[in-house]
Amino acid sequence: MKLPVQIIFRNMESSAAIEAAVRERTDKLGQFYEHIMSCRVVVELHHRHHHQGNLYHVRVDLKVPDAEIVASREPAEHHAHEDVYVAIRDAFDAVRRQLEDYVRRRRGVVKMHETALHGRVAELYPDYGKIETPDGRLVYFHKNSVVGEDFDHLDVGAEVRFVEEQGELGPQASTVHVIGKHHVVS
């Protein structure tokens, strides 16, 4: 990292062991993404009623180019946070996931979901069928590809949406959803 890690303790004494655990986690973040400009970690002990244990709140604040990434684990969410190391782990896991998303966006590697196509069932056989697309192509589908409907209840002409992929013998639908009468296709 370009700047040193700032560790702040609230409502508790500072601890070399806790600092070491935090620094180990921040070093891993620095290895994952080398352009982290600063890291601030707040470890806070929330005092609770005497019949319950004290819970730790950990907040990790990273500054990266063009963004700030903050992860916080509230003690009320997890009674496992009676252990400061569990709270640290959870906060750093959350900030790591956000950092991974940030890095993917920066690199232009964003997961794209397949857009479902639509068509009509053109042919039906005992174990498979064919969908005719609006441009006149026929796309094979197996009965196990039908989702949310029983293959045996399909009719020729039924409107469907599907995800197309290249199969061994040509285009095939990996999933087929029957479109209900209230569904609007755009």
Backbone torsions as a table, in degrees:
resi	resn	phi	psi	omega
1	MET	NA	152.5	-178.7
2	LYS	-73.9	-37.9	-177.6
3	LEU	-115.2	154.1	179.7
4	PRO	-67.2	158.3	178.5
5	VAL	-79.3	134.4	176.7
6	GLN	-105.0	121.8	-179.9
7	ILE	-116.5	125.7	-178.1
8	ILE	-119.7	132.7	176.3
9	PHE	-108.8	132.5	177.4
10	ARG	-124.0	137.2	178.3
11	ASN	60.0	25.8	179.6
12	MET	-162.0	160.2	176.8
13	GLU	-75.9	148.5	175.3
14	SER	-67.9	153.6	-175.9
15	SER	-138.0	128.6	178.8
16	ALA	-64.2	-36.3	-179.6
17	ALA	-66.8	-43.0	178.8
18	ILE	-67.0	-41.9	176.6
19	GLU	-58.7	-42.1	179.7
20	ALA	-63.4	-40.8	179.0
21	ALA	-64.5	-41.1	179.2
22	VAL	-66.3	-45.1	-179.3
23	ARG	-63.7	-37.0	177.3
24	GLU	-61.6	-43.2	179.7
25	ARG	-67.2	-41.1	-179.9
26	THR	-68.3	-34.2	176.2
27	ASP	-61.2	-40.1	178.2
28	LYS	-64.2	-39.2	176.9
29	LEU	-63.8	-40.3	179.5
30	GLY	-64.9	-32.5	176.8
31	GLN	-72.9	-32.1	-179.3
32	PHE	-72.9	-41.0	-179.5
33	TYR	-141.1	113.8	-170.7
34	GLU	-81.4	-6.1	-175.7
35	HIS	-101.0	22.1	175.4
36	ILE	-69.2	126.5	-175.3
37	MET	-88.9	-33.1	176.6
38	SER	-158.6	157.5	178.4
39	CYS	-140.3	126.7	178.3
40	ARG	-124.7	127.0	-178.9
41	VAL	-122.5	127.7	176.9
42	VAL	-113.4	123.1	175.8
43	VAL	-111.6	118.8	-173.7
44	GLU	-128.0	137.0	177.0
45	LEU	-98.9	118.8	176.6
46	HIS	-92.1	124.9	178.3
47	HIS	-82.9	132.0	-178.2
48	ARG	-115.3	-176.7	176.7
49	HIS	-65.3	159.6	-175.7
50	HIS	-63.3	-26.3	-178.3
51	HIS	-81.8	-5.1	177.2
52	GLN	-120.9	156.1	177.1
53	GLY	-76.2	163.7	175.7
54	ASN	-75.9	142.8	-177.9
55	LEU	-114.5	145.8	-178.6
56	TYR	-101.6	139.8	174.2
57	HIS	-113.6	126.4	179.9
58	VAL	-123.5	131.1	179.1
59	ARG	-125.3	130.4	177.6
60	VAL	-117.9	125.4	-177.7
61	ASP	-122.5	112.7	178.9
62	LEU	-107.9	137.9	170.8
63	LYS	-108.7	125.1	179.4
64	VAL	-128.6	165.3	179.7
65	PRO	-53.7	126.3	176.3
66	ASP	66.7	14.1	-178.8
67	ALA	-161.5	163.6	171.0
68	GLU	-129.4	131.2	-177.8
69	ILE	-114.3	124.8	-177.7
70	VAL	-126.8	130.7	174.1
71	ALA	-128.8	138.1	-177.1
72	SER	-141.3	139.0	176.5
73	ARG	-118.6	110.7	-179.2
74	GLU	-78.2	136.5	-178.2
75	PRO	-65.3	-28.9	-179.2
76	ALA	-65.4	-22.6	-178.4
77	GLU	-74.4	-32.5	-171.4
78	HIS	-140.1	115.6	175.8
79	HIS	-70.4	-12.1	174.2
80	ALA	-65.4	-16.3	-179.4
81	HIS	-79.0	15.0	166.8
82	GLU	-71.8	-16.1	175.4
83	ASP	-102.8	116.7	-176.6
84	VAL	-60.5	-32.4	-178.4
85	TYR	-71.1	-31.8	175.1
86	VAL	-68.7	-42.2	178.5
87	ALA	-63.2	-40.4	177.5
88	ILE	-63.6	-48.4	179.7
89	ARG	-56.6	-48.1	-177.3
90	ASP	-63.6	-42.3	179.5
91	ALA	-64.7	-43.3	-179.7
92	PHE	-71.1	-32.7	175.0
93	ASP	-62.9	-41.8	-179.6
94	ALA	-66.4	-43.2	-179.3
95	VAL	-69.9	-33.5	177.4
96	ARG	-63.3	-43.0	178.5
97	ARG	-62.1	-41.8	178.2
98	GLN	-66.2	-38.4	178.2
99	LEU	-65.7	-40.2	177.1
100	GLU	-60.8	-42.9	177.3
101	ASP	-62.9	-42.9	178.3
102	TYR	-59.8	-46.0	-179.2
103	VAL	-63.9	-42.2	178.2
104	ARG	-61.3	-42.6	178.4
105	ARG	-64.0	-41.8	179.6
106	ARG	-63.1	-36.6	-179.0
107	ARG	-84.2	-7.6	-179.3
108	GLY	79.1	15.8	179.9
109	VAL	-102.0	87.8	-179.2
110	VAL	-114.4	130.9	-178.2
111	LYS	-63.7	125.4	178.2
112	MET	-107.7	138.1	177.6
113	HIS	-93.2	143.7	177.7
114	GLU	-62.4	137.6	175.1
115	THR	-85.9	128.6	-179.6
116	ALA	-72.1	134.4	175.4
117	LEU	-90.8	169.6	176.1
118	HIS	-132.3	160.1	-179.2
119	GLY	-175.0	-165.9	179.1
120	ARG	-129.6	145.9	176.6
121	VAL	-65.6	121.5	-176.6
122	ALA	-101.4	-35.1	-177.5
123	GLU	-142.4	143.3	176.3
124	LEU	-130.7	135.5	177.6
125	TYR	-128.1	173.1	-175.6
126	PRO	-55.2	-38.1	-175.7
127	ASP	-119.8	-2.4	-177.8
128	TYR	-154.8	173.2	178.1
129	GLY	-151.3	179.8	177.5
130	LYS	-132.9	139.3	178.9
131	ILE	-106.2	134.6	173.8
132	GLU	-97.2	126.0	-179.9
133	THR	-84.3	164.3	179.1
134	PRO	-58.1	-25.6	179.0
135	ASP	-91.3	9.8	173.1
136	GLY	89.9	1.2	177.9
137	ARG	-77.1	154.2	174.2
138	LEU	-107.5	130.4	-179.1
139	VAL	-120.1	123.7	-179.8
140	TYR	-71.3	145.7	168.5
141	PHE	-145.1	143.9	178.0
142	HIS	-89.7	155.5	-178.7
143	LYS	-60.5	-28.4	179.0
144	ASN	-73.8	-9.8	178.8
145	SER	-82.6	-13.4	-178.2
146	VAL	-76.6	126.3	-176.2
147	VAL	-114.2	132.4	174.9
148	GLY	75.9	11.0	-179.0
149	GLU	-153.8	152.1	177.3
150	ASP	-85.0	127.9	179.9
151	PHE	-52.9	-40.1	-177.5
152	ASP	-65.9	-15.6	179.7
153	HIS	-98.3	1.9	177.4
154	LEU	-71.7	147.7	176.4
155	ASP	-123.2	148.8	172.1
156	VAL	-59.9	134.6	-178.6
157	GLY	97.8	-12.9	179.8
158	ALA	-63.4	135.6	179.1
159	GLU	-81.3	135.3	-177.5
160	VAL	-137.4	157.8	166.5
161	ARG	-116.8	150.4	-172.7
162	PHE	-155.5	161.4	174.7
163	VAL	-109.0	123.4	-175.7
164	GLU	-96.5	142.0	173.3
165	GLU	-142.6	166.3	179.8
166	GLN	-87.0	121.4	177.8
167	GLY	-100.9	-178.7	-179.9
168	GLU	-60.8	-34.3	-176.2
169	LEU	-108.7	14.5	179.8
170	GLY	126.3	-162.9	-177.2
171	PRO	-65.8	138.9	176.5
172	GLN	-143.3	157.8	179.2
173	ALA	-96.8	123.4	178.8
174	SER	-80.3	-31.8	174.3
175	THR	-138.7	141.6	-179.4
176	VAL	-130.9	124.2	177.7
177	HIS	-116.5	127.7	175.7
178	VAL	-74.4	132.9	-179.8
179	ILE	-90.4	124.5	179.3
180	GLY	-72.1	168.2	-176.4
181	LYS	-67.1	-17.8	-179.8
182	HIS	-95.6	-0.1	-178.9
183	HIS	-84.5	133.7	179.3
184	VAL	-104.4	126.5	178.3
185	VAL	-97.7	129.5	179.2
186	SER	-104.3	NA	NA
